[in-house]
Amino acid sequence: MQGPTIGKPTLIDLIRAEIRKRGPQSFAWFTEQALYHPEHGYYSSGRCALGRHGDYFTNVSVGPLFGQLLAVQFAEMWERLGKIENFVIVEQGAHHGDFARDVLESVRKRWPDFFAALQYRVIEPFPILQNRQSLTLAEFAAKIEWRASIDVLEPFTGVHFSNELLDSLPVHLIVWAETKPSLSEWREKFVALNGDAFAFVEQPIGDRKIREQLQKLLAQPAGFQTEINLAAHDWIENLSRKLERGYVLTIDYGHPREEFYAPHRSAGTLQVRAQHRFLPSPFDEIGCADITAHVEWTSIAERAEARGLQVAGFADQHHFLTGILSELLLDELSQNVDRKMNRALQTLLHPEMLGRSFQVLALGKAVDPGARLAGFKFAREPRSALGLEQVVSGSE
């Protein structure tokens, strides 16, 4: 693929200069620059916009109900941990802080004892976003601290939460290519230059971690393209070292491994979006568009189990939020539903809106494995749903 080279001129020049100096670069590196370059990246510059007038629509865009529902789940987690005095919510990918505000407002109103025990940590490497978050969360300043990365986060007991974080991590593009007559193999797609335009070139796979992941995949039809998200594996490994006791709860769109790499998904899951439009190429609107890939949940769960975490639940968002509503909040909500809240519920729950688009993965550490969280009341057995039955704990 060769695409028109448009977007932020300074960022494009920086990427071009690096490729001319060092040769073709992985698509993961290219995406890192397009999204996270300290000055010019789509996220790091603050250009990312959510909601009806932004680039894409997510759970937080629906309004405060999403945070209120998750606050219920966090309160149950606090109770499961014995109502400890220093329960920490760590949020990563907080955007402008709306979710944190909605959670803290709900906890303060409904569970004063939980609010007194609660501390909130936001993982935010970019100053422009931290400044916006601090404005949104000004009334909760005593409850909130920021950390630049998981690496500098102190060990904690509580829950790490993320919503649409993993899909935004840079991925490696791979393709099942015919290299000789009757001989095919996996190749990695790198970003090169054709004159001044960016173009893809295929190269042998030199990264050991990618080769290890490919050993779990079957041969595919020629031209089959997909993604490997090594950054997500590194993320759960780093997080497992920081979580002393409690949960990881992450919400995103994706598939278990078998479905993710199914033959019919021959073009992969890569998406490029701006102003609610899907763009045909990641070389369109560089630095001004979101670049994402669906999450392959099974590999993340495998890596988590290998690092001492246990799978505590896996469900689509419809079943997860329905579980919370039916077990913990239904009576209260039924007395306060107005037209606006009813629309928000429909958006979050309806299978043709956000209800089936997103999945929820819960991981636990030093928690009772038999105590099911409310959000997974209607979920299948999670290891089976993820295709983990044959995985031996501790394997890579």
N, C-alpha and C positions, 0 to 999 in steps of 0.2 A: 504493500500500500504506500502510495505517495500522496501527500495531502498539501493543500494550500497552507502556506506558513503565515498565519495571521494571529493576532493577539497583542500582548504587551511587548512593544519593540525592544525594550531594554532586556527583558527576560529572554526573549528569543535570541538576541545577540549573545547573551551569556551562554546559553545552551549550545548555540552554533560554535562559539569559540572553544568550548570544552571538547566537543566532538572533533573539531579540526585538530586540536592539540593531542587528544588521547585516542582517537578512533571511535568506532561505533560504541554506544553505551546501551546498557540494558534498559528495557522499558520501565523497570522499577526506578532506576535512577532518573530517567526523563520525568516520570510522574512526580517523584520527590521534588524536582525543581518546579514543575508546573503548579503544584499544590502548596508546597511548603518552603520554597525559597524564602529566606528571612525577610527580604524586602518586597519581593514582587510576586510571591505565590498566591494562588487563589484564596487559600484559607488564611495564610499568615499575614496577608496585607489587609484583611478585613473585608475583601470584596464579596465573599460568600454571603448570599442573601437567601433567607428561608421564607416560606409562606406564599400566599397567592401572588404577591408582587415580586417575588424573588426568583430563584433558579429552580427550586424544587420544594416539595411539600413533605413534611415529616410529622411525627406524632406530636411534637411540641407545638407545631403550628396550629393544632386544633384548639388550643386554649389551655386553661389551668387544669382541666379534668384529668389529663394524662398524669401530671405530677401528683394530683390528689390520689389517684388510684395506686400509683407506685408507692406513695407514702404509707398506704395501708399495708403493702407487702413489706416495706422496711420495718414498720412497727412490729409485724409478726416476727421478723428475723430477730429484732431486739429482744422480744420475749423468748424466742427459742434459745438465745444466748444467755438467758438468765437475767434479763433487764440490767445489764452491766452499766457501770457509771460512765464509761468512756466509749460510747459506740460511735464509730467513724463511718460516715458515708464519703467515699471517694468517687467523684465524678470526673470522667475523662471525655472530652469532646463536648464541652458545655456551651459552646457558641456564645450567646450573649447573657447566659445565666438565667433564662426564664424558667427552665425546669427546676433548678435549685430553689429559686424563689417560691415556686408553686409548692414544692415539697415542704419547705420550711414553714410557709404560712399554714399549710394543712396540719403539720405536726404540732405547731404551736397552739393551734385552735383545738385539736382533738385529743392530744396526748401530752399534757404538760410535763409529766414525769419523763417521758421519752425526750421531749424537747430539752429538758434540763441536762440529760445525759448525752446529748447529740453534739458531735463536732462534724463540720463539713470541710472536706479538702477538694479543691479543684485542681486537676492537672492541666496546666495551660502554659505552653512554651512561648506564646506570642504576646508581647506587651499590649498591642492594640486591642486584642480580645480580652485580656485581663482587665484593662481599663473599662471596657464596656460592661464586663461582668460585675466589676466593683460598683458601678453606678446602679445596675439593676438590683444588686444585693446590699445596698447601702444600709438598710435598716437591720440587716443581719450581720453586720460587720464583726461583732464579737464572736460569731459562730464559725466564721469562714477564714481559711488560710489557703494560699496558693502554693503550688509546687510546680517547678518547670518540667518535671518528668517523673516517671515512676522510679527511675534510678535514685533520685534524691528524696523520695517519699519515705517517711519513717515506717517501720513495721506497724501494722494496725490490726485491730479487731473490729469487724463490722461488715460492710458490703462495698464492693467496687461496682459502680454502675456505669454503663455506657449505652447510648442510643445512636445507632448509625455511625459508629466509630470504625469498626473493622472493615466495612466496605470501602472506606476512604484511604486505607493503607495501600502503598504502592505494591503492585504485583508484577511478577515475571510472566511474560507471554511465551507460551510454547506451542509448537505445531508438530503434528505427525506428518513428516515430509518424506517423499520418495527421493532418496539420495542416489540410487543407482537402479537400473531396471530390476524389478522384483525385490528391491531392498528398501525398507523404510525404517525411520528412526525418529525419535523426538529431537527437535531442534529448538533453540531459543531465538526469539525475534528481538533484534537489537535496533536501535534508532541510529540511522546514519544520515549523511547528507548527499543529495543529488543536486549539485550546484548549491543554491541557497535553500532549497526545499528539503524538509525532513522526509525520510523514506525508511521503510523497514528492510532489514536484511536478516537472513537466517544464518545462525552459527551453531557449531557443535556446543553441547552443554558442558561447561567446565565447572560449574558450581556443584560441589559434592552434595549440599543439602537439597538442591533441586533433583539431582539424580536419585537420591534416597526416596523422595516423594514419588518419582515416576515409577519406581519399582512396584508401587501399589496399584498402578493403572494398567489397563488392558490395551492392546493394540487397537487403533482406531482407523477409520477410513482416511485415505490420503487427504491432506488439507485440513484435518480436524484441528481446531485452535481452541486453546483454553488457557487458564491462569493458574499459577502457583503463588500463594500468599505466604512467603517466608516471614514477613513482618508480623503477621498475626501469630505465628508460632513463637517468635521472639517475645511478643507482647505477653502471652500467657506464661511463658517461662519467667520473665521478669516479675510479673504480678504474683506468681505463686511464691516467690521468695519474700514478698512484702506482706502478704496476708498471713497472719498468725492463726486466726480463727474467724470463721464467718463464711461469707458468700461472695461469689462473682456473679453478677446478673448483667447479661448483655443482650441487646435487642438489635436485630438487623435483618436484612433480607438475604436469603441464601438457600442452600440445599444440603442434605447429607451427601456423602461422597458418591454413592452409587448414582444418585440423580444428577449431581453436579457434572459428572463426567459421562453421562449417558450419551450414546451415539447421536441422538437427535439434536443434542446441544452442540452442534458442530462449529458454530461461530463463537463459542465462549459466552461470557456474561458481561464483558466490558461495556460500559456505558459512558457517554460524554453528554453532559446536559448544561444548558444555559437558558434561563428565562422559560423554563418548562418545555424546552425543545430538546429533542435528541439530535445531536450533531453526528455527522457521518464519520468523523475522524478525530482522534486525539490531537491531531495537529491543527485543528480548528480552534480559534480563540484561546490560544495558549495563555494561561494565567488568568483567564476570565471565565473559564468553564470548569465544571466539576468533572472529575474522572473517577469512576468507581467500578468495582467488580463485586459480584455476589460473593457471599461467604460460604466456604466449604466447611461445614460444621464438624464433620467427623474427625478431621485431622486436628482441629483445635481441641476437641474433647480427648483424643488420644494423647496429645502432648500434655494436657492438664492432668490426666490420670498418671502419666509417667512422672509428673512432678508433685505427686502427693495430694492432688485434688480429686474429689469424687463428683460424678455427674449427679446433680440433685434434681434436674428437671429439664425437659425439652418439649416445647409446644409452639403452635402458631399463636399469634397475638390474640386472635379471637378467643381461643380456649383459655389462654392465660388470664386475660382480663375478665372473662366470664367467671373463671374460678374465684378470683378476688371478689367480684360482685356477689356471687352466690353465697360465699362462705363468710365474708367479713363485713360487707357494706350494703347489702341489698335493702334491708329494712330502712336504714337511714336515707339511702338514695331515693327510694320510692316516695319519700315524703317531700323531696326537694327538687324533683325533676321538672324543669321548665322547657320551653321549646328550644332554647339555645343549648341546654345540656343534652337534650334528646338528640339534637343534630350531632353534637360532639361524640356522643356514645355511638351513634350509627357510623360515623366516620372511622372511629377507632376499632369497632367490632365487626362491621359488615365484611363478609368474605370478599366482596368485589371492590372494597375500598382498601383500608389498611389492615383489616383483620386477618387475611391470609397472606398478604404480601410480606409480613414480618414474622420472624420466629424469635423465640426467647430461649436462651440457654442459661441454666443456673448450675454453678459449680460450688461445691462446699469443701470446707477444710475444718477438721476437728468438730464436726456437727453430727447430730444423730442421723444416720443414713435412713432410718425408718420413718422419720418425721417429715412427711410431705408438706411442702409449702402450699399455701392456699391457691396460688396461681397455677398449680399443676394438678388441681383436683380432677380435671377432665382430660388429662394428658395420657398418652400411651406410656408404657415403660420406657424410660429415656434411652437406655443403652440399646435397646432393640430398635427404637425409632432412628437412632443415629447409625445403626449398622455396626455396633461395637461388640456383638456377642462373642466373636472369636478373638478379640484383642486381649492380649495378656498384659496385665498391669505391670508397668515398669519398662515396657518395650518402647523403642523409638519409632 
